[in-house]
Amino acid sequence: MKTSFLHKYMQAIQLFLFRSSSQYKKRNSPFDISRRLDQVSKVILCLPDDSYEAERALTAVRRIKDIFLHWDITIFSAHNKLPSDRDNADYAVVTYTEDDISRLNMPKKELLQRLNGSYDLAMDLSIPFHFINTVITWTQGEQLRIGFFHPRREKLYNFMLRRNIDATLDASYQSLVNYLHSFKKRGA
């Protein structure tokens, strides 16, 4: 999706409004991540906008599902066609097109309704800043909002992973999986 000056300006305003909301302080209080991960059951994973990055992120999604078997995972993607090797029974999928995005570059009400409520954990798997994924992660992630570090999303997520600049995509996603796995309670 192309981003005009107006869209970037509106994004900056929307991010400011998120940080200014009463929900912001409530959602950003300190917590024990191990306990929160233990309580998670409903998860939304936002795939990157780039097709190659999305393919690499799906590898991490499969590893996450293998570790956290009880998670009910929904994949959110701008791609109408996900790789054919994935097992459709493992994940719900919500895709969107440019028609689902308003002129102000915000998700339309119908798209938010298709997401079917809030999630215990929302994870943005995009490495470069992706506004729609940031909005979905903020609005849908009730307890945990996880993603890779970027200054524009830093204040909206409560667990961020700094990526080594020299790391490959696979190594970056593997680091994320390893961090999540390290917080999982043994025997759970």
Phi, psi and omega in degrees: 000133178282147181237112179277172177302317180299317178297317179297321178296316179293324176299315180299318178295315181296318178297321176297317180296321176301314183289338181271350185286159177293332178295331185302310181294321180296319184279347184246029176278154181300151181203168176265112186294325178299316180295317180296316179298327179293332182271351184289136172227324183249122188231140171240130179243117181268117181281151177298159180284330180284132184299317180295316178297322179297319178299317180292321180295325179296331175298317178294323179300316179296321178294319178298317180297324178294328181277315183251077186298330185276355180286132173269103190260133171245131176261128178251125187210147174279354183266126179283344182235109176269157181307143186286346184279354181280149180274113183301335182286340184282334186220147165274151182231131173238117177251159178221159176237180178297336178293339180272000182247133182287172177297338178268011177068029177250150176297136178286160182305320181298322178294316179297324177293324178295335178287344171063058172091187182269164183239149177294327181221131173239130183233124177265111182269005177280140180271306172288159182299132178227108189301313183299316178298322178296317178297314181296317179299316181292314186282331185261340183274099184289312185255311184237134175231111189241143176186180177278149183298135168204135184305328183284343179244000184305315185281351183261341181256149180252004171211117182233143179250125175278129184266134173294127184301332181270355184287144174287167176301314180301318180294321179295315179292324177296322176299317178299314179299316180298318178298313179299317180296324180295335179270352180287135178292137180295136179085355181271000000 
